[in-house]
Amino acid sequence: MNNEDYLKFYNLILTTINQYNIRDCFQLIKILRPKPELQYFVKLGYNGELMTQTIVRIVRNLAIDELIVAKSQPMAFLGTNYIIQGLTTKGHNYLAVINEPKAWRKVKQALHDEGIPLTPQSASRFMTKLFF
């Protein structure tokens, strides 16, 4: 998965967690399954177990990036589930920027101008510099 596709998936998961008040990875997967946006990733080959692993990995990364509060919970058949407590202030700020097209374009352009790849981490750092 390239950086652009990963960022789309990352943003979709963060938006879904916020919009549906998601409490764990099982609920997240159940809510994501029928979403048309997910079909893009299915066409890329992310289905079944690979889809589940990718979603869990992105939830872990959202927690590491401090956009959500989540606690890991080992599970025999899933590997690790995450109990999600919600978005952090940083997570809400990140969502505010990606949902404002003019601000999001500004972040992407600033990264491009600096020659920095567009990743969730680089976008978050530039958002802090530009807006907060």
C-alpha positions as CSV (number, residue, x, y, z in Angstrom):
1,M,0.0,0.0,0.0
2,N,1.5,3.3,-1.0
3,N,1.6,6.4,1.3
4,E,-1.4,8.0,-0.4
5,D,-3.6,4.9,0.0
6,Y,-2.4,4.3,3.5
7,L,-3.3,7.9,4.4
8,K,-6.8,7.5,2.9
9,F,-7.3,4.3,5.0
10,Y,-5.9,5.9,8.1
11,N,-8.2,9.0,7.7
12,L,-11.2,6.7,7.0
13,I,-10.7,4.8,10.2
14,L,-10.1,7.9,12.3
15,T,-13.3,9.5,10.8
16,T,-15.3,6.3,11.4
17,I,-14.1,6.0,15.1
18,N,-15.2,9.6,15.7
19,Q,-18.5,9.5,13.7
20,Y,-19.8,6.2,15.2
21,N,-18.2,6.4,18.7
22,I,-16.4,3.1,18.0
23,R,-15.4,1.2,21.1
24,D,-13.2,-1.7,19.7
25,C,-11.9,-3.2,16.5
26,F,-14.8,-5.6,16.2
27,Q,-17.3,-2.8,16.1
28,L,-15.0,-0.8,13.7
29,I,-14.8,-3.7,11.2
30,K,-18.5,-4.2,11.4
31,I,-19.2,-0.5,10.6
32,L,-16.6,-0.3,7.9
33,R,-17.6,-3.4,6.0
34,P,-20.6,-1.9,4.0
35,K,-18.9,1.5,3.5
36,P,-18.3,2.2,-0.2
37,E,-14.9,3.8,0.7
38,L,-13.7,0.4,1.9
39,Q,-14.4,-1.2,-1.5
40,Y,-11.5,0.8,-2.9
41,F,-9.2,-1.1,-0.6
42,V,-10.9,-4.4,-1.3
43,K,-10.1,-3.8,-5.0
44,L,-6.4,-3.3,-4.0
45,G,-6.5,-6.8,-2.5
46,Y,-7.2,-5.9,1.1
47,N,-9.9,-8.4,2.0
48,G,-10.5,-11.1,4.6
49,E,-7.7,-11.5,7.1
50,L,-5.4,-9.0,5.4
51,M,-8.2,-6.3,5.8
52,T,-8.7,-7.2,9.5
53,Q,-4.9,-7.1,10.2
54,T,-4.6,-3.7,8.4
55,I,-7.4,-2.2,10.3
56,V,-6.0,-3.4,13.6
57,R,-2.5,-2.1,12.7
58,I,-3.9,1.3,11.7
59,V,-5.8,1.5,15.0
60,R,-2.5,0.8,16.8
61,N,-0.8,3.5,14.8
62,L,-3.6,6.0,15.6
63,A,-2.9,5.3,19.3
64,I,0.9,5.6,18.8
65,D,0.4,8.9,16.9
66,E,-1.7,10.1,19.9
67,L,-4.9,10.7,17.8
68,I,-6.9,8.2,19.8
69,V,-6.8,6.7,23.3
70,A,-6.8,2.9,23.0
71,K,-5.7,0.0,25.1
72,S,-4.5,-3.3,23.6
73,Q,-6.3,-6.5,24.5
74,P,-4.7,-9.8,23.3
75,M,-7.2,-12.1,21.5
76,A,-6.5,-15.7,20.4
77,F,-8.1,-15.3,16.9
78,L,-7.6,-11.6,16.1
79,G,-4.1,-11.3,17.6
80,T,-4.8,-8.0,19.3
81,N,-8.0,-6.1,19.7
82,Y,-8.0,-2.5,20.9
83,I,-10.5,-1.0,23.3
84,I,-11.0,2.5,22.0
85,Q,-11.8,5.3,24.4
86,G,-12.1,8.0,21.8
87,L,-10.2,10.7,20.0
88,T,-7.7,12.9,21.8
89,T,-7.6,16.7,21.3
90,K,-4.9,16.1,18.8
91,G,-7.1,13.6,17.0
92,H,-10.0,16.1,16.9
93,N,-7.7,18.8,15.5
94,Y,-6.4,16.4,12.8
95,L,-9.9,15.6,11.8
96,A,-10.8,19.3,11.7
97,V,-8.0,20.0,9.2
98,I,-8.6,17.0,6.9
99,N,-12.3,17.8,6.7
100,E,-11.6,21.4,5.7
101,P,-10.5,21.1,2.0
102,K,-8.6,24.5,1.9
103,A,-6.6,23.7,5.1
104,W,-5.9,20.1,3.9
105,R,-4.6,21.4,0.6
106,K,-2.4,23.8,2.5
107,V,-0.9,21.0,4.5
108,K,-0.3,18.8,1.4
109,Q,1.3,21.7,-0.5
110,A,3.6,22.6,2.4
111,L,4.8,19.0,2.6
112,H,5.3,18.9,-1.2
113,D,7.2,22.1,-1.1
114,E,9.5,20.8,1.6
115,G,10.0,17.5,-0.3
116,I,8.5,15.5,2.6
117,P,6.3,12.4,1.8
118,L,2.7,12.7,2.8
119,T,2.1,10.4,5.8
120,P,-0.1,10.8,8.8
121,Q,2.8,11.7,10.9
122,S,4.3,14.3,8.6
123,A,0.8,15.8,8.0
124,S,0.2,15.9,11.8
125,R,3.5,17.7,12.4
126,F,2.8,20.3,9.6
127,M,-0.8,20.8,10.9
128,T,0.6,21.7,14.3
129,K,3.1,24.2,12.7
130,L,0.5,25.7,10.4
131,F,-2.7,25.9,12.5
132,F,-2.1,25.2,16.2
